[in-house]
Amino acid sequence: MLLRLIEVILPVLLCAGLGYGWARSGRPFDTRMVTRLVTNIGTPCLIVATLTGLRLEAGAFWSMAGAAVLSIFVFFVIAYAVTRLAGDDFRTYGPPLGFANAGNLGLPLCLFAFGEPGLALAIAYFAVGAVGQFTVGQFIVSGRFSLKTAVASPVIWATGLALALNFLDWPMPRALANAFELLGGFAIPLMLIAMGVSLASLHTGGLGKSLFYSVVRILIGIGIGVGLGAALGLPDLARGVLLIQCAMPAAVFNFLWASYYERNPEAVAGVVFVSTLLAFAALPAIVAVAIDPGLLPWR
């Protein structure tokens, strides 16, 4: 088990550490350009290549997507209650508690832990979270909803294309499939490097409050991942993927929305940074239980 954990976690830490070290050394890194490449090209191509190449059963995909919707809903219910009890602004702390880093960190972890089948299910969770961030997340932070921003998301179009090809059982031409696979191949390494760069560039504020909401983010993530997987009766593979995705730290994209709409970005940056450190510390236990649910005392 120890070797398996190292095989899963070490590549993630090395890639993120490379980005962190690159930024700390003062070398230039165009985060905006890289983010656009990953968001508009790399990730959509990865989604198409994975979902069409694996021939994932539609039932398994929609089951995970439904679990993702339920988990995010529970996250926001708890986030609303916690921020109200703490007397804090829900629009500031709600999104970091509600939206996990299911892309930059969750996708590679699920890939290394479960291979292509795990990546396909992780993409289902990630796609729901991405749609949520461009709709619910933007609405919460800004106070207004933009249908244009949501519809224009390449992730949504890529997911729809891949599901349509699977549903119609239309094989993609080999040359085109190779192109999607090649372009999708740079998404995960660049995600992790960009995450490391972003963490090195964040200026955190209010460490005590950041620590509080970071602990809440990780603990409720683990609880929701384990509890919801059991309540829905998901297979072990789906339970493992759901646990990993739910237990991820606050998504870096929460900081981008907070900065864009000037919704206390320093506070959000603190939650993103501290929750990521806590998640890295907890990864061995999270991944171990995801791989072997029998480690849970009640299993």
N, C-alpha and C positions, 0 to 999 in steps of 0.2 A: 504493500500500500504506500509506503514512504517513497519508493521509486516512482510510482504512478503519480503521486502528488507533485514530486519534483518535475516530472515530465510535463505536467499541466501548468504549473504555476511559474516555473523558471523562465520559459520563453516570454510570458507576459511581463514579468518583472524586468527582464533584460531590455525588451523593446521600449517599455515606458521609461526605464532608467536611462536609456540612450537619449531619448528626447529630453529628459530632465537635465542630463549632463550637458547636452548640446546647448540648451538655453542658458544654463548657469555659466557656461564658458564664454558667453557673449557672442557666439556665432549667429549670423542672421538666419532667421527661419520665418518664412512668410506664412503665418498661421491662417490668414484669411484665404489665401490661394489654396493651401493644402486642404482646408476644411471644405472649400467649394469642390475641389477635385474628388474628395472622398464622398461628399454628400450627393453630388450631382452625377458622378460617373462611377467611382469605385464601388460604393455600396449598392446602387441599383443593379450594376452588372453582377455583383456577388449574389444578390438575391435571385436574379434570373438564372445564373449558372447553377446555383445550388438547388433551387426548387425544381428546375426542369431536368437537371442531371440525375437527381436522386429518385424522382418519381414518388415523392412523399404522398401517402394517402390523404385525400382531402379531409377525411374525418379527423385524422391526427392533427393536421394543420389547424382546422377550425376549433378543435378541442383546446389546443394551446392558445389560440387567439382569444377564445372565450375566457379561459383562465386568466389571461393577461388583462382583459377588460375588468374582470371581477377584482383582481388583485389591485389594480390602479384605483378602482373605485374605493376599495377598503382603505388603501393608503390615504386617499384624500379625506375620507370620513375621519380617520384617526388624526390626520394633520390638522383638520379644522378644529377638532376637540382639543388637541394639545396646544395649538396657538391661542385658542380662546382662554384656556385655563392659565396659560403663561402670560396672557396679556400682550401678546405680540401680534404683528401684522400678518394675517394669513396670506396676503398677496406676495409677501416677501418670502416666508418660510414654507408655504404650502407646496409650491412646485418642486423645491429640492427634496421634500419628503415624499412627494407623489411620483416623481419620475426618476427612475434609477439609470445608471450608466449601463444600459443593456446593449449598447452598440460597441463603444470603444473597449470596454472591459468584458461585458457579458458574452459577446459573440466569440472572441478567441478562447475564453475559458471553456465554453461549451464545446467548441471545436476540438480542443486538445483533450477534454475529458471524455467526450462521447463520439468523436469523429463526425463524419458528414451527417448522419441521422440526427445527432444532437444539434449540429449547426442549423439544420433546416427548422427544427422546432424553436431554436433560439431566435431565428429570423422572424418567426411568427410573432413571438413576444415583442421583439424589437420593432416590427412594423406597426403593431398596435401602439406602442409607446411613442413612436415617431409621429404618427397621426395625432395622437393625443397632445404632444408638445406643440404641434403647429395649429391646434384648434383650442382645446381646453387650456393648455399651458399659456398660450399667447393671450387668451381671453382673461385669465386670472391676473396675469401680470399687468396687462395694458388696460383692462376694463372694456375692451372692444374686440369684436370677432371679425376676422378677415377670411372669407371663403376663398378668395383668390390665392392667398398664401397657402392654404391647406391643399387646394386642388392642384397647385403648381408643384407640389412636392414630388420629385422623381421617384422617391421610395414607394409612394402609393401607386404610381403608374407601373413601376417594375414588378411590384407584388401582384397587381391585377393581371399583367401580361403573363407572368409565370403561372399563376393559378388558371388562367384561361387556357394556356397551352396544355397544362396537365389535365384539365377537365375535358377538353376536346380530344385529348390523346394525339396531339399533333407534334411529331418530333421536329426539333429545330435542326436546320441544315448544319452539318458538322463544322463547316467553316465559320458560320455565325456563332455556333456554340463555343468554338475555340476562342473566338474574339471576346465573347462575354467572360469566359473563364480567365483569359489573360488579363483583361481589364479589372475584373473582380479580385484578382490576386494581390493587387497592391492595397486594397482597402484595409484589411486587418492590420498589417504592419504599420501603415501610415496612421491609422486610428490610434494605435498605442503610442507611437512616437509623438503625434500631435497632442495626445493627452498628457504625456510627460512634459512637453514644452509648456502647455497651458498651466499645469500645476506649478511649474517653476516661475511662471509669470504672474500668478495670482498674488494680490496683496490682501491678506486676510485681516479682518477686524473683529473685535469682540470675541476673543478666544473662548471665554467661558460659555457664552451662548452658542457659539459654533460647536463646541464639544457636546453640549446638551443635545442639540438637534441632530448631530452626527450619530450619537449613541442611539437616539430614538430611531433614526433612519435605518441603521443596521439591525437593531433588535426587532423592530416591527417587520423588517424585510424578511428576516429569518423566520419569524413566527408566522407571517402570512404565507411564505413559501412552503413551509412544512404543513401548516394547518390546512391550507386550501388544496394542496396536492392530495392530502388524505381525504378531505371532505368530498372532493370530486371523483375520488377513486381512480386517479390517473395511473397509468403504468409506470414502472420504476424509472424508465428513461425520461418520460415527460415530467415526473416528479423531480428528478435531478435537475433538469433544465430549468424548471419553474423556480426551484430553490435558489439556484445560482443567480438567475435574472432578478428575482425579488430581493436578494441579499446584497446586490451591488450598491455602491455608494451613490450619492447624488450626481446626476448627469451634469457634465461640464456645460451642456447647452443651456441649463438653467441660468448660469452666469451670463451667457450671451444675451438672453432675453432681458434679464435684470439690468444689464448695462445699456441695452438699446432703449428701454423704456424708463431708465433712471429709477429703478425700484430697488434702492438700497443694495447696489451690486457688491459692496464690501462685505456685507453680512452673508450674502449668497456665496461669495467666493470662499468665505471662511468655512461654510458647511460643506462645500464641494471638496475643499482641500483636506479638512480634518476627517470627513467621512471616508475619503479615499485612503488615507493612512490607516484608519481603523479597519477598513475592508481588507487591505493587504495583510494586516496582522491576523485577521480572522480567516483568511482564505484557506489555510490548511484544513481547518475544521469544517468550513462550509463545503469545500470540494470533496473532502472525505465522506461526509454524510450524503452528498449528492451522488457520488459514485456507488456507495454502499449504504442504502437506507437502513440496513440491519444494525448499523451502529447506534441508531436511536434507541433509547432504553425501553420504549414501549413497543418496539417492533419484534 
